[in-house]
Amino acid sequence: MATLTLKSDNPEFKSFPRFLRDYANYLSAVEGKSEKTICEYLLDLRTFFRYVIMIEQDLDLSAEELEKVSIKELSIADINRIDSQTVVNFIAYTRNERNNNTSTRNRKLSSLKSFFRHMHNKKHIIDRNPTAEIDGIQKSRTLSKYLTVEEAVSLLEAVSSDTESKTRQRDYSIIALFLNTGMRLAELVGLNLESFDPEITFVKVLGKGSKERIIYLNNAARDAVISYLRIRLDPRFIRTSTHAFFLSARQQRISPKTVQWMVGKYLDLAGLGSKGYSVHKLRHTAATLMYQSGKVDIRVLKDILGHEQLNTTQIYTHLVSKNLEEAMDNNPLSDVILKKGTN
């Protein structure tokens, strides 16, 4: 099977009906969404429309049979027949038959909402939006894991003491940026030399939805970047014309997988490998420690992390509340319960 891309001559893209290809082009040209995001929308929509076709024809809904269904001949009239119950039934199907977790089901529902809203509110070519009254799926709020200050220092020390590594300065700079700025993995690997200002006081990152934001560097992050920059700009070590900031051993832009492997390696060396930490947990660590300091407003933290909605950032207030609860439980007097008199 061909890999889905938005190129007009891509066989898989051509297998979508015209109105879906037009919708994809709108998301790209007008809303500025990334190709990865648009392809995820299209694949979610294809699964949904395959489900609709099979339900209407009373066919077996096995995963194997679903993959065989073509949606190329789907028409606007077909879309107009879809009601809200069909959408709800599909979401139930993805949970009960496809074992999709809450996040995956919410993503599928979001894809459907975006599409039907576009077709009804913007294009005015369907009579109603069947998703308009369907709420997002509630998911339990779990407290994200994060490194303590002591664990974060141990991780940095594990990199600093690895004198046999030829990429020690690069790796230290990467981990220091994660822990001090909270930038995403995709944002970090996308950094270029010109992303930093001449004084290395801030860095421009390209976040979700191709939205650029500025992150100011504290002393630790700035020192780590400058130390690596001395090597990155030294022609004795680096002979490449690429503008990518972090380079692989082949002097190409470092890949997300390489960063993930490297972080895992140093988590193991620091004795933290069994605690379920990851690159994303380093981002959580930066955000949590900033908020716990008591000096960072939640709205400022939202902008630092590049969150669209404030409620996404609220997880860090829950983390702090959990710490307060644990502090109360750890009071030596918490288990001292004296028997009350009868008077």
C-alpha positions as CSV (number, residue, x, y, z in Angstrom):
1,M,0.0,0.0,0.0
2,A,1.3,3.5,-0.9
3,T,2.1,5.8,1.9
4,L,-0.5,8.6,2.3
5,T,0.7,12.0,1.2
6,L,-1.1,15.1,0.0
7,K,0.5,15.0,-3.5
8,S,-2.1,14.9,-6.2
9,D,-0.5,12.0,-8.0
10,N,-0.3,9.8,-4.8
11,P,-2.4,6.7,-5.4
12,E,-3.7,6.5,-1.9
13,F,-4.7,10.2,-1.8
14,K,-6.4,9.7,-5.2
15,S,-8.5,6.9,-3.6
16,F,-10.4,9.5,-1.5
17,P,-13.5,11.2,-3.0
18,R,-13.0,14.7,-4.4
19,F,-14.7,16.5,-1.5
20,L,-12.3,14.9,1.0
21,R,-9.3,15.9,-1.2
22,D,-10.7,19.4,-1.4
23,Y,-11.1,19.4,2.4
24,A,-7.5,18.3,2.9
25,N,-6.3,21.1,0.6
26,Y,-8.3,23.6,2.6
27,L,-6.7,22.4,5.9
28,S,-3.3,22.8,4.3
29,A,-3.7,26.1,2.4
30,V,-6.1,28.1,4.7
31,E,-5.7,26.6,8.2
32,G,-2.0,25.9,7.8
33,K,-2.2,22.4,9.4
34,S,0.8,20.1,9.0
35,E,0.7,17.3,6.5
36,K,0.9,14.7,9.3
37,T,-2.2,16.2,11.0
38,I,-4.2,16.3,7.8
39,C,-3.3,12.7,6.9
40,E,-4.4,11.6,10.4
41,Y,-7.8,13.4,9.7
42,L,-8.1,11.7,6.4
43,L,-7.4,8.2,7.8
44,D,-9.9,8.7,10.6
45,L,-12.5,9.9,8.1
46,R,-11.8,6.9,5.8
47,T,-12.3,4.5,8.7
48,F,-15.6,6.2,9.6
49,F,-17.0,6.2,6.1
50,R,-15.9,2.6,5.6
51,Y,-17.9,1.8,8.8
52,V,-20.9,3.7,7.4
53,I,-20.8,1.8,4.1
54,M,-20.6,-1.6,5.9
55,I,-23.4,-0.7,8.2
56,E,-25.7,0.4,5.4
57,Q,-24.9,-2.8,3.5
58,D,-25.2,-5.0,6.6
59,L,-21.7,-6.4,6.1
60,D,-19.3,-8.1,8.6
61,L,-17.5,-5.4,10.6
62,S,-14.3,-7.2,11.0
63,A,-11.1,-5.2,10.7
64,E,-10.0,-7.3,7.8
65,E,-13.2,-6.6,5.8
66,L,-13.2,-3.0,6.8
67,E,-9.8,-2.5,5.1
68,K,-11.2,-3.7,1.8
69,V,-13.9,-1.1,1.5
70,S,-13.4,1.7,-1.0
71,I,-14.9,5.1,-0.3
72,K,-13.9,6.7,-3.6
73,E,-17.5,6.7,-4.9
74,L,-18.9,8.3,-1.8
75,S,-21.2,11.2,-2.6
76,I,-22.5,14.3,-0.9
77,A,-25.9,12.6,-0.8
78,D,-24.3,9.8,1.2
79,I,-22.8,12.3,3.6
80,N,-26.2,14.0,4.0
81,R,-27.8,10.8,5.3
82,I,-25.5,10.5,8.2
83,D,-27.0,11.4,11.6
84,S,-25.7,11.9,15.1
85,Q,-26.6,8.3,16.2
86,T,-24.4,6.9,13.4
87,V,-21.5,9.0,14.8
88,V,-22.1,7.8,18.3
89,N,-22.4,4.2,17.2
90,F,-19.1,4.5,15.3
91,I,-17.3,5.8,18.4
92,A,-18.8,2.9,20.4
93,Y,-17.5,0.5,17.7
94,T,-14.0,1.9,17.9
95,R,-14.0,1.3,21.6
96,N,-15.7,-2.1,21.8
97,E,-14.4,-3.7,18.5
98,R,-11.1,-1.9,17.8
99,N,-10.0,-1.4,21.5
100,N,-9.3,2.3,20.9
101,N,-8.4,4.2,24.1
102,T,-10.0,7.4,25.1
103,S,-7.4,9.6,23.4
104,T,-7.7,7.8,20.1
105,R,-11.5,7.9,20.2
106,N,-11.3,11.6,21.0
107,R,-9.0,12.2,18.1
108,K,-11.4,10.4,15.7
109,L,-14.3,12.4,17.0
110,S,-12.3,15.6,16.6
111,S,-11.6,14.6,13.0
112,L,-15.3,14.1,12.4
113,K,-16.3,17.3,14.1
114,S,-13.8,19.3,12.0
115,F,-15.0,17.7,8.7
116,F,-18.7,18.1,9.3
117,R,-18.3,21.6,10.6
118,H,-16.4,22.5,7.4
119,M,-19.0,20.9,5.2
120,H,-22.0,22.5,7.0
121,N,-20.8,25.9,8.3
122,K,-18.3,26.8,5.6
123,K,-19.2,25.0,2.4
124,H,-22.9,24.9,3.1
125,I,-23.3,21.7,1.1
126,I,-24.8,19.4,3.8
127,D,-28.1,20.1,5.5
128,R,-26.9,19.6,9.1
129,N,-23.8,18.9,11.2
130,P,-24.4,15.5,12.9
131,T,-21.6,16.1,15.3
132,A,-22.7,19.5,16.6
133,E,-24.4,18.2,19.8
134,I,-21.9,15.5,20.5
135,D,-19.6,16.2,23.4
136,G,-15.9,15.2,23.7
137,I,-15.3,11.9,25.5
138,Q,-14.5,12.4,29.1
139,K,-11.2,10.9,30.2
140,S,-9.8,10.5,33.6
141,R,-7.1,13.0,34.5
142,T,-4.0,11.1,35.3
143,L,-1.1,12.8,37.0
144,S,1.9,12.8,34.7
145,K,5.2,11.4,35.9
146,Y,8.1,13.9,36.3
147,L,11.6,13.8,37.6
148,T,12.4,15.3,41.0
149,V,15.1,18.0,41.1
150,E,17.5,15.4,42.5
151,E,16.7,13.0,39.7
152,A,17.0,15.7,37.0
153,V,20.5,16.6,38.4
154,S,21.4,12.9,38.4
155,L,20.4,12.7,34.7
156,L,22.5,15.7,33.8
157,E,25.5,14.4,35.8
158,A,25.2,11.0,33.9
159,V,25.7,12.9,30.6
160,S,28.4,15.2,31.9
161,S,30.5,12.3,33.3
162,D,30.2,10.2,30.1
163,T,33.7,11.4,28.9
164,E,33.9,8.5,26.4
165,S,31.0,9.8,24.3
166,K,31.9,11.9,21.2
167,T,28.5,13.6,21.4
168,R,28.5,14.5,25.1
169,Q,28.2,18.2,24.6
170,R,25.3,17.8,22.1
171,D,23.5,15.3,24.4
172,Y,24.0,17.5,27.5
173,S,22.6,20.5,25.6
174,I,19.5,18.5,24.4
175,I,18.7,17.2,27.9
176,A,19.3,20.6,29.4
177,L,16.9,22.2,26.9
178,F,14.2,19.7,27.7
179,L,14.6,20.1,31.4
180,N,14.8,23.9,31.4
181,T,12.4,25.0,28.6
182,G,9.9,22.2,28.3
183,M,10.0,22.2,24.5
184,R,8.6,19.3,22.6
185,L,10.7,16.7,20.9
186,A,9.6,17.8,17.4
187,E,10.4,21.4,18.3
188,L,13.9,20.4,19.5
189,V,14.9,18.4,16.4
190,G,13.5,21.2,14.2
191,L,15.9,23.8,15.6
192,N,18.2,25.5,13.2
193,L,21.3,27.6,13.9
194,E,19.3,30.8,13.2
195,S,16.6,29.7,15.7
196,F,18.8,31.3,18.4
197,D,19.3,35.0,18.7
198,P,23.0,36.2,18.5
199,E,23.3,36.6,22.3
200,I,21.7,33.1,22.9
201,T,19.1,34.7,25.2
202,F,16.1,33.1,23.5
203,V,15.1,30.5,20.9
204,K,12.3,30.5,18.3
205,V,10.6,27.1,18.0
206,L,7.9,25.9,15.5
207,G,5.2,24.3,17.6
208,K,2.0,22.5,16.7
209,G,0.0,23.9,13.9
210,S,3.2,25.6,12.5
211,K,2.8,28.2,15.2
212,E,6.1,30.0,16.1
213,R,6.8,31.1,19.6
214,I,9.8,32.4,21.6
215,I,11.3,30.6,24.6
216,Y,13.7,32.5,26.8
217,L,16.7,30.6,28.0
218,N,17.8,30.6,31.7
219,N,21.4,30.4,32.6
220,A,21.7,26.6,32.6
221,A,20.1,26.3,29.2
222,R,22.1,29.1,27.7
223,D,25.4,27.7,29.0
224,A,24.6,24.3,27.6
225,V,23.7,25.7,24.2
226,I,26.8,27.8,24.0
227,S,29.1,24.9,25.0
228,Y,27.6,22.8,22.2
229,L,27.7,25.7,19.8
230,R,31.5,25.9,20.0
231,I,31.6,22.4,18.6
232,R,28.8,22.8,16.2
233,L,30.5,25.8,14.5
234,D,34.0,24.4,14.6
235,P,35.0,23.3,11.0
236,R,37.4,20.7,12.6
237,F,34.5,18.7,13.8
238,I,31.5,19.8,11.6
239,R,31.7,19.8,7.9
240,T,28.2,20.2,6.6
241,S,26.2,23.0,4.9
242,T,23.0,22.1,6.8
243,H,21.5,24.7,9.1
244,A,20.1,22.1,11.5
245,F,21.3,22.8,15.0
246,F,21.5,19.3,16.5
247,L,23.3,16.9,14.2
248,S,23.6,13.1,14.1
249,A,26.9,11.2,13.8
250,R,26.4,11.5,10.0
251,Q,26.2,15.2,10.3
252,Q,22.5,15.3,9.3
253,R,19.6,16.7,11.3
254,I,19.2,14.5,14.4
255,S,16.1,12.3,14.3
256,P,13.4,12.0,17.0
257,K,14.3,8.3,17.4
258,T,18.0,9.1,18.0
259,V,17.0,11.6,20.7
260,Q,14.7,9.1,22.4
261,W,17.4,6.5,22.3
262,M,19.9,8.9,23.8
263,V,17.6,10.0,26.6
264,G,16.8,6.4,27.4
265,K,20.5,5.6,27.5
266,Y,21.3,8.3,30.1
267,L,18.2,7.5,32.1
268,D,19.6,4.0,32.5
269,L,23.0,5.3,33.4
270,A,21.5,7.6,36.0
271,G,19.6,4.6,37.6
272,L,16.2,6.0,36.4
273,G,15.5,3.6,33.6
274,S,12.9,1.6,35.5
275,K,10.8,4.5,36.5
276,G,8.9,4.9,33.2
277,Y,10.5,8.2,32.3
278,S,10.8,9.4,28.7
279,V,11.6,12.4,26.5
280,H,8.0,13.7,27.1
281,K,8.4,13.3,30.8
282,L,11.4,15.7,30.7
283,R,8.9,18.3,29.2
284,H,6.5,17.5,32.1
285,T,9.4,17.9,34.5
286,A,10.3,21.4,33.3
287,A,6.7,22.5,33.5
288,T,6.0,21.0,36.9
289,L,9.2,22.4,38.5
290,M,8.5,25.8,37.1
291,Y,4.9,25.8,38.4
292,Q,6.0,24.3,41.8
293,S,8.4,27.2,42.3
294,G,5.3,29.4,42.9
295,K,6.7,32.1,40.7
296,V,5.2,31.1,37.4
297,D,1.6,31.9,36.6
298,I,-0.4,29.2,34.9
299,R,-1.1,31.5,32.0
300,V,2.6,32.2,31.5
301,L,3.3,28.5,31.7
302,K,0.6,27.9,29.0
303,D,2.5,30.3,26.6
304,I,5.9,28.7,27.5
305,L,4.7,25.2,26.6
306,G,2.8,26.3,23.5
307,H,-0.6,25.0,24.7
308,E,-3.7,26.1,22.7
309,Q,-6.0,25.8,25.7
310,L,-5.5,26.7,29.3
311,N,-7.2,23.5,30.5
312,T,-4.3,21.5,28.9
313,T,-1.9,23.3,31.3
314,Q,-4.1,22.8,34.3
315,I,-2.6,19.3,34.8
316,Y,0.3,21.0,36.5
317,T,-2.0,22.6,39.1
318,H,-3.3,19.1,39.8
319,L,0.2,17.9,40.3
320,V,0.9,20.5,42.9
321,S,-2.4,19.7,44.7
322,K,-1.3,16.1,44.8
323,N,2.0,17.1,46.3
324,L,0.1,19.1,49.0
325,E,-2.0,16.1,49.8
326,E,1.0,13.9,50.1
327,A,2.7,16.4,52.3
328,M,-0.3,16.4,54.7
329,D,-0.2,12.6,54.8
330,N,3.5,12.6,55.5
331,N,3.0,14.6,58.7
332,P,4.2,12.3,61.6
333,L,0.9,13.2,63.4
334,S,-1.3,12.1,60.5
335,D,-1.8,8.6,62.1
336,V,-2.1,9.8,65.7
337,I,-5.8,9.4,66.5
338,L,-6.6,9.5,70.2
339,K,-9.7,7.9,71.6
340,K,-12.3,10.4,72.4
341,G,-13.8,10.5,75.9
342,T,-17.4,9.8,76.5
343,N,-18.2,13.2,77.9
